[in-house]
Amino acid sequence: MFGHQQDEHHDDNAPLVHDDVSAFTPAEPIDNPAASPIVGAPADDNSSFGAPADLPQTTVTPAEPVQPTETAVEEPTAAGNDDLLAIKQSALQELSPLVGHLEQSPEEKFRTTMMMIQASDDHSLVKAAYEAASQISDEKARAQALLDVVNEINYFTQHNAG
C-alpha cells in the first residue's frame, strides 16, 4: 500500500498504522489555495493532509499493547447461593408438571428432560428422558441421546454406590 512493500506477515484485520508520514504529504507544496485537496482550505503547513488551518494537527503514534488488569470478581456469598438454590428448586418443582404442556420435538423434549435431571439430580426423570430419546428420528442424534441416558444412569448408580 502507498508504494511500500507489504510485510508478508501482515494481518488484514489489524488496524492500519503507517510510520512514514511522508507517504501522506504532497510531493510539492501547494502554492495555490484553489488547488488544495479541500476546496477553500488554505495551503499552508497545517494543510499538508488537507486539514483546515484552524484544526490542531495530530501525530499518530503506534499504540502500546494493553496489559490485562485483574478485576475484582465478587464471590457469591453463601446466603446468596442459598437463595439461588432455593429459587432453582422452586422453579424445577413448578416446571415438572408443566413440561408436558410444552410443544417440543422429541430432541427438544430430551434436552429439557436431561437439563432437569442434571439440575435436580432427580433419577425418576431418567425414564422420560429415555422415552424422548427413543422417539428422535435422526439416528445419529438418537444414538447420542441414548448414550447420554446411559451416562446419567451410570452417574446415579455410581453416585449412590459410593
OpenMM code with the backbone's topology and positions (N, CA, C; nanometers):
from openmm import Vec3, app, unit

residues = "MET PHE GLY HIS GLN GLN ASP GLU HIS HIS ASP ASP ASN ALA PRO LEU VAL HIS ASP ASP VAL SER ALA PHE THR PRO ALA GLU PRO ILE ASP ASN PRO ALA ALA SER PRO ILE VAL GLY ALA PRO ALA ASP ASP ASN SER SER PHE GLY ALA PRO ALA ASP LEU PRO GLN THR THR VAL THR PRO ALA GLU PRO VAL GLN PRO THR GLU THR ALA VAL GLU GLU PRO THR ALA ALA GLY ASN ASP ASP LEU LEU ALA ILE LYS GLN SER ALA LEU GLN GLU LEU SER PRO LEU VAL GLY HIS LEU GLU GLN SER PRO GLU GLU LYS PHE ARG THR THR MET MET MET ILE GLN ALA SER ASP ASP HIS SER LEU VAL LYS ALA ALA TYR GLU ALA ALA SER GLN ILE SER ASP GLU LYS ALA ARG ALA GLN ALA LEU LEU ASP VAL VAL ASN GLU ILE ASN TYR PHE THR GLN HIS ASN ALA GLY".split()
positions = [
    Vec3(0.0844, -0.1162, 0.0000),
    Vec3(0.0000, 0.0000, 0.0000),
    Vec3(0.0889, 0.1225, 0.0000),
    Vec3(0.0545, 0.2265, -0.0737),
    Vec3(0.1271, 0.3525, -0.0825),
    Vec3(0.2689, 0.3333, -0.1331),
    Vec3(0.2907, 0.2375, -0.2207),
    Vec3(0.4202, 0.2199, -0.2822),
    Vec3(0.5232, 0.1524, -0.1939),
    Vec3(0.4863, 0.1043, -0.0803),
    Vec3(0.5786, 0.0346, 0.0089),
    Vec3(0.5525, -0.1143, 0.0000),
    Vec3(0.6558, -0.1919, 0.0214),
    Vec3(0.6371, -0.3360, 0.0196),
    Vec3(0.5529, -0.3773, 0.1390),
    Vec3(0.4623, -0.4685, 0.1139),
    Vec3(0.3766, -0.5161, 0.2215),
    Vec3(0.4474, -0.6280, 0.2951),
    Vec3(0.4439, -0.6201, 0.4269),
    Vec3(0.5046, -0.7218, 0.5114),
    Vec3(0.4345, -0.8549, 0.4866),
    Vec3(0.5111, -0.9605, 0.4675),
    Vec3(0.4495, -1.0895, 0.4392),
    Vec3(0.3724, -1.1447, 0.5575),
    Vec3(0.3920, -1.0882, 0.6752),
    Vec3(0.3194, -1.1324, 0.7942),
    Vec3(0.2079, -1.0346, 0.8269),
    Vec3(0.1644, -0.9562, 0.7300),
    Vec3(0.0636, -0.8539, 0.7520),
    Vec3(-0.0703, -0.9175, 0.7862),
    Vec3(-0.1359, -0.8669, 0.8865),
    Vec3(-0.2679, -0.9127, 0.9286),
    Vec3(-0.3706, -0.8165, 0.8719),
    Vec3(-0.4564, -0.8644, 0.7809),
    Vec3(-0.5552, -0.7767, 0.7180),
    Vec3(-0.6548, -0.7209, 0.8173),
    Vec3(-0.6704, -0.7855, 0.9319),
    Vec3(-0.7657, -0.7375, 1.0311),
    Vec3(-0.7034, -0.6413, 1.1313),
    Vec3(-0.5705, -0.6252, 1.1256),
    Vec3(-0.5021, -0.5366, 1.2196),
    Vec3(-0.5286, -0.3920, 1.1797),
    Vec3(-0.5326, -0.3009, 1.2778),
    Vec3(-0.5539, -0.1600, 1.2444),
    Vec3(-0.4363, -0.1089, 1.1614),
    Vec3(-0.4678, -0.0185, 1.0700),
    Vec3(-0.3637, 0.0366, 0.9846),
    Vec3(-0.2828, 0.1377, 1.0622),
    Vec3(-0.1531, 0.1188, 1.0670),
    Vec3(-0.0619, 0.2125, 1.1312),
    Vec3(0.0478, 0.2377, 1.0297),
    Vec3(0.0725, 0.3628, 0.9980),
    Vec3(0.1730, 0.3952, 0.8982),
    Vec3(0.2756, 0.4849, 0.9631),
    Vec3(0.4007, 0.4366, 0.9694),
    Vec3(0.5062, 0.5126, 1.0342),
    Vec3(0.5656, 0.6201, 0.9440),
    Vec3(0.5494, 0.6074, 0.8136),
    Vec3(0.6103, 0.7012, 0.7212),
    Vec3(0.5080, 0.8069, 0.6837),
    Vec3(0.5123, 0.9208, 0.7533),
    Vec3(0.4162, 1.0286, 0.7302),
    Vec3(0.4377, 1.0913, 0.5939),
    Vec3(0.5576, 1.0815, 0.5388),
    Vec3(0.5847, 1.1436, 0.4096),
    Vec3(0.5005, 1.0816, 0.2990),
    Vec3(0.4504, 0.9617, 0.3192),
    Vec3(0.3667, 0.8994, 0.2172),
    Vec3(0.2353, 0.9736, 0.2033),
    Vec3(0.1971, 1.0500, 0.3038),
    Vec3(0.0716, 1.1222, 0.3005),
    Vec3(0.0891, 1.2694, 0.2644),
    Vec3(0.2113, 1.3177, 0.2557),
    Vec3(0.2365, 1.4589, 0.2264),
    Vec3(0.2517, 1.4752, 0.0771),
    Vec3(0.2016, 1.5856, 0.0232),
    Vec3(0.2175, 1.6069, -0.1206),
    Vec3(0.3657, 1.6179, -0.1544),
    Vec3(0.4011, 1.5713, -0.2752),
    Vec3(0.5406, 1.5770, -0.3184),
    Vec3(0.5866, 1.7214, -0.3343),
    Vec3(0.4975, 1.8087, -0.3776),
    Vec3(0.5309, 1.9503, -0.3940),
    Vec3(0.4362, 2.0318, -0.3088),
    Vec3(0.4839, 2.1437, -0.2513),
    Vec3(0.3943, 2.2274, -0.1732),
    Vec3(0.2862, 2.2858, -0.2621),
    Vec3(0.1708, 2.3069, -0.2041),
    Vec3(0.0592, 2.3643, -0.2775),
    Vec3(0.0653, 2.5147, -0.2598),
    Vec3(0.0935, 2.5863, -0.3685),
    Vec3(0.1007, 2.7322, -0.3612),
    Vec3(-0.0338, 2.7949, -0.3889),
    Vec3(-0.1162, 2.7271, -0.4596),
    Vec3(-0.2445, 2.7826, -0.4986),
    Vec3(-0.3524, 2.7255, -0.4074),
    Vec3(-0.4172, 2.8089, -0.3243),
    Vec3(-0.5223, 2.7565, -0.2356),
    Vec3(-0.6333, 2.6879, -0.3117),
    Vec3(-0.6592, 2.7295, -0.4321),
    Vec3(-0.7664, 2.6664, -0.5096),
    Vec3(-0.7286, 2.5235, -0.5475),
    Vec3(-0.5993, 2.4922, -0.5495),
    Vec3(-0.5543, 2.3584, -0.5850),
    Vec3(-0.5445, 2.2683, -0.4630),
    Vec3(-0.5816, 2.3187, -0.3452),
    Vec3(-0.5772, 2.2406, -0.2223),
    Vec3(-0.6742, 2.1240, -0.2325),
    Vec3(-0.6413, 2.0095, -0.1725),
    Vec3(-0.7313, 1.8942, -0.1790),
    Vec3(-0.8700, 1.9252, -0.1245),
    Vec3(-0.8814, 2.0176, -0.0314),
    Vec3(-1.0115, 2.0569, 0.0203),
    Vec3(-1.0383, 2.1965, -0.0341),
    Vec3(-1.1450, 2.2112, -0.1069),
    Vec3(-1.1743, 2.3389, -0.1704),
    Vec3(-1.1900, 2.4458, -0.0642),
    Vec3(-1.1174, 2.5535, -0.0811),
    Vec3(-1.1245, 2.6648, 0.0120),
    Vec3(-1.0322, 2.6514, 0.1302),
    Vec3(-0.9608, 2.5404, 0.1433),
    Vec3(-0.8692, 2.5234, 0.2553),
    Vec3(-0.7388, 2.5924, 0.2216),
    Vec3(-0.6821, 2.6691, 0.3146),
    Vec3(-0.5552, 2.7364, 0.2865),
    Vec3(-0.4440, 2.6351, 0.2674),
    Vec3(-0.3511, 2.6689, 0.1823),
    Vec3(-0.2396, 2.5792, 0.1542),
    Vec3(-0.1188, 2.6226, 0.2344),
    Vec3(-0.1222, 2.6060, 0.3662),
    Vec3(-0.0059, 2.6358, 0.4494),
    Vec3(0.0432, 2.5067, 0.5126),
    Vec3(0.1329, 2.5136, 0.6087),
    Vec3(0.1925, 2.3938, 0.6666),
    Vec3(0.0896, 2.3037, 0.7321),
    Vec3(-0.0184, 2.3588, 0.7853),
    Vec3(-0.1192, 2.2773, 0.8523),
    Vec3(-0.2093, 2.2045, 0.7540),
    Vec3(-0.1975, 2.2361, 0.6267),
    Vec3(-0.2892, 2.1750, 0.5315),
    Vec3(-0.2256, 2.0622, 0.4526),
    Vec3(-0.1102, 2.0141, 0.4929),
    Vec3(-0.0442, 1.9095, 0.4164),
    Vec3(-0.1291, 1.7828, 0.4076),
    Vec3(-0.2199, 1.7637, 0.5019),
    Vec3(-0.3105, 1.6496, 0.4957),
    Vec3(-0.4472, 1.6930, 0.4471),
    Vec3(-0.4597, 1.8148, 0.4026),
    Vec3(-0.5879, 1.8649, 0.3573),
    Vec3(-0.6746, 1.9105, 0.4720),
    Vec3(-0.6198, 1.9312, 0.5933),
    Vec3(-0.6974, 1.9728, 0.7096),
    Vec3(-0.7008, 2.1241, 0.7149),
    Vec3(-0.8123, 2.1853, 0.7540),
    Vec3(-0.8184, 2.3301, 0.7689),
    Vec3(-0.7148, 2.3770, 0.8704),
    Vec3(-0.6669, 2.5004, 0.8531),
    Vec3(-0.5587, 2.5525, 0.9363),
    Vec3(-0.5992, 2.5717, 1.0814),
    Vec3(-0.7285, 2.5902, 1.1104),
    Vec3(-0.7694, 2.6176, 1.2470),
    Vec3(-0.7833, 2.4905, 1.3311),
    Vec3(-0.7686, 2.3736, 1.2715),
    Vec3(-0.7747, 2.2494, 1.3484),
    Vec3(-0.6336, 2.2091, 1.3887),
    Vec3(-0.6161, 2.1604, 1.5117),
    Vec3(-0.4822, 2.1183, 1.5541),
    Vec3(-0.4393, 1.9944, 1.4757),
    Vec3(-0.3139, 1.9912, 1.4424),
    Vec3(-0.2600, 1.8765, 1.3710),
    Vec3(-0.2101, 1.7764, 1.4741),
    Vec3(-0.2431, 1.6505, 1.4531),
    Vec3(-0.2018, 1.5477, 1.5483),
    Vec3(-0.1079, 1.4497, 1.4806),
    Vec3(-0.0244, 1.3910, 1.5595),
    Vec3(0.0683, 1.2906, 1.5108),
    Vec3(0.0214, 1.1553, 1.5618),
    Vec3(0.0135, 1.0599, 1.4720),
    Vec3(-0.0295, 0.9253, 1.5079),
    Vec3(0.0931, 0.8447, 1.5455),
    Vec3(0.0908, 0.7895, 1.6658),
    Vec3(0.1989, 0.7027, 1.7096),
    Vec3(0.1412, 0.5650, 1.7363),
    Vec3(0.2202, 0.4618, 1.7133),
    Vec3(0.1680, 0.3266, 1.7393),
    Vec3(0.1287, 0.3112, 1.8857),
    Vec3(0.0169, 0.2464, 1.9057),
    Vec3(-0.0312, 0.2249, 2.0421),
    Vec3(0.0497, 0.1152, 2.1090),
    Vec3(0.0717, 0.1321, 2.2391),
    Vec3(0.1381, 0.0280, 2.3163),
    Vec3(0.0360, -0.0794, 2.3487),
    Vec3(0.0790, -0.2039, 2.3543),
    Vec3(-0.0164, -0.3101, 2.3863),
    Vec3(-0.0767, -0.2891, 2.5247),
    Vec3(-0.2055, -0.3158, 2.5335),
    Vec3(-0.2752, -0.3015, 2.6605),
    Vec3(-0.2526, -0.4279, 2.7413),
    Vec3(-0.2051, -0.4109, 2.8623),
    Vec3(-0.1829, -0.5242, 2.9510),
    Vec3(-0.3119, -0.5537, 3.0261),
    Vec3(-0.3510, -0.6793, 3.0325),
    Vec3(-0.4734, -0.7110, 3.1066),
    Vec3(-0.4560, -0.6781, 3.2545),
    Vec3(-0.5615, -0.6265, 3.3106),
    Vec3(-0.5582, -0.5955, 3.4525),
    Vec3(-0.6527, -0.6908, 3.5243),
    Vec3(-0.6204, -0.7174, 3.6463),
    Vec3(-0.7075, -0.8048, 3.7240),
    Vec3(-0.8254, -0.7232, 3.7732),
    Vec3(-0.9432, -0.7773, 3.7547),
    Vec3(-1.0618, -0.7104, 3.8048),
    Vec3(-1.1137, -0.7899, 3.9228),
    Vec3(-1.1660, -0.7179, 4.0145),
    Vec3(-1.2184, -0.7834, 4.1337),
    Vec3(-1.3493, -0.8519, 4.0976),
    Vec3(-1.3530, -0.9811, 4.1160),
    Vec3(-1.4744, -1.0577, 4.0927),
    Vec3(-1.5344, -1.0881, 4.2285),
    Vec3(-1.6580, -1.0431, 4.2423),
    Vec3(-1.7222, -1.0670, 4.3711),
    Vec3(-1.7654, -1.2122, 4.3790),
    Vec3(-1.7201, -1.2785, 4.4804),
    Vec3(-1.7591, -1.4168, 4.5029),
    Vec3(-1.8993, -1.4161, 4.5634),
    Vec3(-1.9853, -1.5051, 4.5132),
    Vec3(-2.1191, -1.5103, 4.5716),
    Vec3(-2.1106, -1.5537, 4.7173),
    Vec3(-2.1914, -1.4935, 4.7970),
    Vec3(-2.1926, -1.5287, 4.9385),
    Vec3(-2.2701, -1.6578, 4.9572),
    Vec3(-2.2485, -1.7220, 5.0697),
    Vec3(-2.3206, -1.8459, 5.0994),
    Vec3(-2.4706, -1.8191, 5.1044),
    Vec3(-2.5090, -1.7036, 5.1608),
    Vec3(-2.6513, -1.6693, 5.1685),
    Vec3(-2.7074, -1.6468, 5.0285),
    Vec3(-2.6276, -1.5825, 4.9401),
    Vec3(-2.6709, -1.5594, 4.8021),
    Vec3(-2.6872, -1.6899, 4.7274),
    Vec3(-2.5946, -1.7838, 4.7489),
    Vec3(-2.6054, -1.9153, 4.6860),
    Vec3(-2.7272, -1.9906, 4.7370),
    Vec3(-2.7519, -1.9810, 4.8662),
    Vec3(-2.8687, -2.0486, 4.9233),
    Vec3(-2.9969, -1.9950, 4.8618),
    Vec3(-3.0039, -1.8625, 4.8421),
    Vec3(-3.1221, -1.8024, 4.7798),
    Vec3(-3.1398, -1.8531, 4.6374),
    Vec3(-3.0292, -1.8572, 4.5617),
    Vec3(-3.0364, -1.9044, 4.4236),
    Vec3(-3.0777, -2.0512, 4.4171),
    Vec3(-3.0226, -2.1324, 4.5053),
    Vec3(-3.0585, -2.2738, 4.5062),
    Vec3(-3.2051, -2.2950, 4.5426),
    Vec3(-3.2558, -2.2125, 4.6322),
    Vec3(-3.3976, -2.2229, 4.6705),
    Vec3(-3.4870, -2.1861, 4.5523),
    Vec3(-3.4493, -2.0819, 4.4803),
    Vec3(-3.5269, -2.0420, 4.3616),
    Vec3(-3.5209, -2.1521, 4.2567),
    Vec3(-3.4028, -2.2093, 4.2377),
    Vec3(-3.3863, -2.3167, 4.1405),
    Vec3(-3.4765, -2.4345, 4.1751),
    Vec3(-3.4787, -2.4759, 4.3022),
    Vec3(-3.5625, -2.5888, 4.3441),
    Vec3(-3.7103, -2.5590, 4.3217),
    Vec3(-3.7516, -2.4368, 4.3560),
    Vec3(-3.8928, -2.3989, 4.3353),
    Vec3(-3.9279, -2.4006, 4.1874),
    Vec3(-3.8381, -2.3449, 4.1033),
    Vec3(-3.8645, -2.3416, 3.9595),
    Vec3(-3.8735, -2.4825, 3.9019),
    Vec3(-3.7837, -2.5711, 3.9464),
    Vec3(-3.7874, -2.7089, 3.8975),
    Vec3(-3.9153, -2.7800, 3.9406),
    Vec3(-3.9598, -2.7559, 4.0639),
    Vec3(-4.0835, -2.8184, 4.1120),
    Vec3(-4.2043, -2.7685, 4.0342),
    Vec3(-4.2051, -2.6389, 4.0018),
    Vec3(-4.3162, -2.5832, 3.9230),
    Vec3(-4.3090, -2.6297, 3.7778),
    Vec3(-4.1882, -2.6467, 3.7262),
    Vec3(-4.1695, -2.6844, 3.5866),
    Vec3(-4.2074, -2.8293, 3.5600),
    Vec3(-4.1787, -2.9184, 3.6528),
    Vec3(-4.2010, -3.0616, 3.6304),
    Vec3(-4.3406, -3.0950, 3.5777),
    Vec3(-4.4470, -3.0491, 3.6407),
    Vec3(-4.5792, -3.0854, 3.5877),
    Vec3(-4.6156, -3.0101, 3.4587),
    Vec3(-4.5434, -2.9018, 3.4271),
    Vec3(-4.5767, -2.8202, 3.3102),
    Vec3(-4.5011, -2.8612, 3.1841),
    Vec3(-4.3952, -2.9376, 3.1979),
    Vec3(-4.3117, -2.9741, 3.0832),
    Vec3(-4.3933, -3.0426, 2.9750),
    Vec3(-4.4871, -3.1231, 3.0125),
    Vec3(-4.5718, -3.1933, 2.9160),
    Vec3(-4.6553, -3.0992, 2.8309),
    Vec3(-4.6767, -2.9769, 2.8763),
    Vec3(-4.7560, -2.8797, 2.8006),
    Vec3(-4.6738, -2.8060, 2.6951),
    Vec3(-4.5426, -2.8202, 2.7008),
    Vec3(-4.4575, -2.7532, 2.6019),
    Vec3(-4.4680, -2.8257, 2.4686),
    Vec3(-4.4751, -2.7482, 2.3609),
    Vec3(-4.4742, -2.8080, 2.2276),
    Vec3(-4.3289, -2.8195, 2.1848),
    Vec3(-4.2750, -2.9403, 2.1976),
    Vec3(-4.1349, -2.9635, 2.1681),
    Vec3(-4.1185, -3.0864, 2.0805),
    Vec3(-4.0146, -3.0834, 1.9998),
    Vec3(-3.9790, -3.2018, 1.9221),
    Vec3(-3.9217, -3.3044, 2.0205),
    Vec3(-3.9131, -3.4307, 1.9791),
    Vec3(-3.8538, -3.5300, 2.0698),
    Vec3(-3.7133, -3.4906, 2.1162),
    Vec3(-3.6344, -3.4305, 2.0247),
    Vec3(-3.4990, -3.3901, 2.0614),
    Vec3(-3.5011, -3.2785, 2.1662),
    Vec3(-3.5897, -3.1805, 2.1490),
    Vec3(-3.6010, -3.0713, 2.2471),
    Vec3(-3.6528, -3.1250, 2.3806),
    Vec3(-3.7486, -3.2159, 2.3732),
    Vec3(-3.8030, -3.2744, 2.4961),
    Vec3(-3.6934, -3.3507, 2.5700),
    Vec3(-3.6107, -3.4231, 2.4957),
    Vec3(-3.4997, -3.4954, 2.5572),
    Vec3(-3.4046, -3.3983, 2.6273),
    Vec3(-3.3647, -3.2906, 2.5563),
    Vec3(-3.2708, -3.1944, 2.6154),
    Vec3(-3.3298, -3.1285, 2.7400),
    Vec3(-3.4565, -3.0946, 2.7346),
    Vec3(-3.5220, -3.0330, 2.8509),
    Vec3(-3.5222, -3.1299, 2.9688),
    Vec3(-3.5565, -3.2549, 2.9423),
    Vec3(-3.5614, -3.3553, 3.0492),
    Vec3(-3.4222, -3.3790, 3.1070),
    Vec3(-3.3203, -3.3845, 3.0208),
    Vec3(-3.1831, -3.4037, 3.0698),
    Vec3(-3.1388, -3.2847, 3.1553),
    Vec3(-3.1762, -3.1645, 3.1134),
    Vec3(-3.1418, -3.0457, 3.1923),
    Vec3(-3.2056, -3.0560, 3.3301),
    Vec3(-3.3301, -3.0991, 3.3342),
    Vec3(-3.3986, -3.1116, 3.4629),
    Vec3(-3.3349, -3.2206, 3.5493),
    Vec3(-3.2961, -3.3309, 3.4870),
    Vec3(-3.2295, -3.4389, 3.5619),
    Vec3(-3.1000, -3.3867, 3.6236),
    Vec3(-3.0200, -3.3202, 3.5422),
    Vec3(-2.8907, -3.2734, 3.5895),
    Vec3(-2.9032, -3.1596, 3.6901),
    Vec3(-3.0068, -3.0788, 3.6771),
    Vec3(-3.0249, -2.9666, 3.7696),
    Vec3(-3.0784, -3.0124, 3.9043),
    Vec3(-3.1549, -3.1212, 3.9041),
    Vec3(-3.2204, -3.1624, 4.0279),
    Vec3(-3.1674, -3.2940, 4.0850),
    Vec3(-3.0853, -3.3645, 4.0070),
    Vec3(-3.0409, -3.4989, 4.0465),
    Vec3(-3.1612, -3.5900, 4.0729),
    Vec3(-3.2653, -3.5712, 3.9937),
    Vec3(-3.3881, -3.6496, 4.0090),
    Vec3(-3.3858, -3.7670, 3.9115),
    Vec3(-3.3470, -3.8843, 3.9625),
    Vec3(-3.3357, -4.0011, 3.8759),
    Vec3(-3.4703, -4.0529, 3.8281),
    Vec3(-3.5790, -4.0066, 3.8858),
    Vec3(-3.7109, -4.0523, 3.8405),
    Vec3(-3.7436, -3.9989, 3.7010),
    Vec3(-3.6695, -3.8995, 3.6522),
    Vec3(-3.6936, -3.8439, 3.5195),
    Vec3(-3.6161, -3.9172, 3.4099),
    Vec3(-3.5308, -4.0124, 3.4484),
    Vec3(-3.4488, -4.0829, 3.3504),
    Vec3(-3.5365, -4.1588, 3.2516),
    Vec3(-3.6475, -4.2179, 3.2996),
    Vec3(-3.7368, -4.2924, 3.2098),
    Vec3(-3.7971, -4.1990, 3.1050),
    Vec3(-3.8361, -4.0784, 3.1437),
    Vec3(-3.8918, -3.9814, 3.0478),
    Vec3(-3.7848, -3.9395, 2.9469),
    Vec3(-3.6614, -3.9254, 2.9915),
    Vec3(-3.5520, -3.8906, 2.9009),
    Vec3(-3.5283, -4.0044, 2.8013),
    Vec3(-3.5316, -4.1269, 2.8492),
    Vec3(-3.5136, -4.2425, 2.7620),
    Vec3(-3.6247, -4.2494, 2.6570),
    Vec3(-3.7490, -4.2280, 2.6994),
    Vec3(-3.8612, -4.2310, 2.6050),
    Vec3(-3.8488, -4.1210, 2.5000),
    Vec3(-3.8079, -4.0020, 2.5411),
    Vec3(-3.7890, -3.8927, 2.4458),
    Vec3(-3.6739, -3.9254, 2.3506),
    Vec3(-3.5662, -3.9817, 2.4030),
    Vec3(-3.4514, -4.0179, 2.3191),
    Vec3(-3.4913, -4.1231, 2.2161),
    Vec3(-3.5742, -4.2179, 2.2552),
    Vec3(-3.6166, -4.3250, 2.1649),
    Vec3(-3.7013, -4.2729, 2.0495),
    Vec3(-3.7630, -4.1568, 2.0660),
    Vec3(-3.8503, -4.1002, 1.9623),
    Vec3(-3.7755, -4.0085, 1.8647),
    Vec3(-3.6490, -3.9848, 1.8873),
    Vec3(-3.5719, -3.8975, 1.7977),
    Vec3(-3.5512, -3.9708, 1.6661),
    Vec3(-3.5901, -3.9071, 1.5552),
    Vec3(-3.5863, -3.9744, 1.4249),
    Vec3(-3.4450, -3.9814, 1.3655),
    Vec3(-3.3639, -3.8799, 1.3851),
    Vec3(-3.2279, -3.8813, 1.3314),
    Vec3(-3.1447, -3.9839, 1.4089),
    Vec3(-3.0899, -4.0812, 1.3376),
    Vec3(-3.0189, -4.1913, 1.4039),
    Vec3(-2.8972, -4.1446, 1.4829),
    Vec3(-2.8225, -4.0506, 1.4265),
    Vec3(-2.7033, -4.0019, 1.4955),
    Vec3(-2.7424, -3.9285, 1.6243),
    Vec3(-2.8445, -3.8434, 1.6170),
    Vec3(-2.8910, -3.7704, 1.7354),
    Vec3(-2.9518, -3.8664, 1.8365),
    Vec3(-3.0254, -3.9675, 1.7884),
    Vec3(-3.0845, -4.0669, 1.8793),
    Vec3(-2.9746, -4.1465, 1.9501),
    Vec3(-2.8702, -4.1846, 1.8759),
    Vec3(-2.7592, -4.2591, 1.9365),
    Vec3(-2.6925, -4.1763, 2.0465),
    Vec3(-2.6692, -4.0468, 2.0197),
    Vec3(-2.6067, -3.9606, 2.1200),
    Vec3(-2.6970, -3.9462, 2.2415),
    Vec3(-2.8274, -3.9301, 2.2188),
    Vec3(-2.9215, -3.9153, 2.3295),
    Vec3(-2.9256, -4.0413, 2.4152),
    Vec3(-2.9283, -4.1564, 2.3504),
    Vec3(-2.9301, -4.2815, 2.4257),
    Vec3(-2.8006, -4.2988, 2.5051),
    Vec3(-2.6888, -4.2578, 2.4464),
    Vec3(-2.5617, -4.2619, 2.5186),
    Vec3(-2.5672, -4.1698, 2.6407),
    Vec3(-2.6271, -4.0526, 2.6250),
    Vec3(-2.6416, -3.9605, 2.7382),
    Vec3(-2.7275, -4.0221, 2.8491),
    Vec3(-2.8323, -4.0948, 2.8112),
    Vec3(-2.9165, -4.1618, 2.9107),
    Vec3(-2.8343, -4.2660, 2.9864),
    Vec3(-2.7552, -4.3445, 2.9136),
    Vec3(-2.6708, -4.4461, 2.9782),
    Vec3(-2.5727, -4.3780, 3.0736),
    Vec3(-2.5138, -4.2663, 3.0310),
    Vec3(-2.4201, -4.1946, 3.1178),
    Vec3(-2.4877, -4.1425, 3.2440),
    Vec3(-2.6106, -4.0959, 3.2318),
    Vec3(-2.6845, -4.0499, 3.3507),
    Vec3(-2.7121, -4.1669, 3.4441),
    Vec3(-2.7497, -4.2796, 3.3882),
    Vec3(-2.7744, -4.3979, 3.4719),
    Vec3(-2.6452, -4.4391, 3.5419),
    Vec3(-2.5325, -4.4366, 3.4693),
    Vec3(-2.4031, -4.4667, 3.5321),
    Vec3(-2.3738, -4.3694, 3.6451),
    Vec3(-2.4038, -4.2419, 3.6239),
    Vec3(-2.3808, -4.1414, 3.7283),
    Vec3(-2.4610, -4.1756, 3.8534),
    Vec3(-2.5885, -4.2049, 3.8354),
    Vec3(-2.6738, -4.2325, 3.9525),
    Vec3(-2.6329, -4.3630, 4.0207),
    Vec3(-2.6010, -4.4652, 3.9447),
    Vec3(-2.5660, -4.5917, 4.0092),
    Vec3(-2.4305, -4.5837, 4.0781),
    Vec3(-2.3331, -4.5092, 4.0215),
    Vec3(-2.2036, -4.4947, 4.0876),
    Vec3(-2.2112, -4.3962, 4.2032),
    Vec3(-2.2921, -4.2926, 4.1859),
    Vec3(-2.3065, -4.1893, 4.2902),
    Vec3(-2.3732, -4.2470, 4.4149),
    Vec3(-2.4729, -4.3334, 4.3915),
    Vec3(-2.5450, -4.3933, 4.5041),
    Vec3(-2.4657, -4.5067, 4.5675),
    Vec3(-2.3752, -4.5695, 4.4918),
    Vec3(-2.2963, -4.6795, 4.5456),
    Vec3(-2.1813, -4.6302, 4.6316),
    Vec3(-2.1358, -4.5067, 4.6047),
    Vec3(-2.0176, -4.4561, 4.6766),
    Vec3(-2.0548, -4.3753, 4.7906),
] * unit.nanometer
topology = app.Topology()
chain = topology.addChain("A")
for resn in residues:
    res = topology.addResidue(resn, chain)
    for name in ("N", "CA", "C"):
        topology.addAtom(name, app.Element.getBySymbol(name[0]), res)
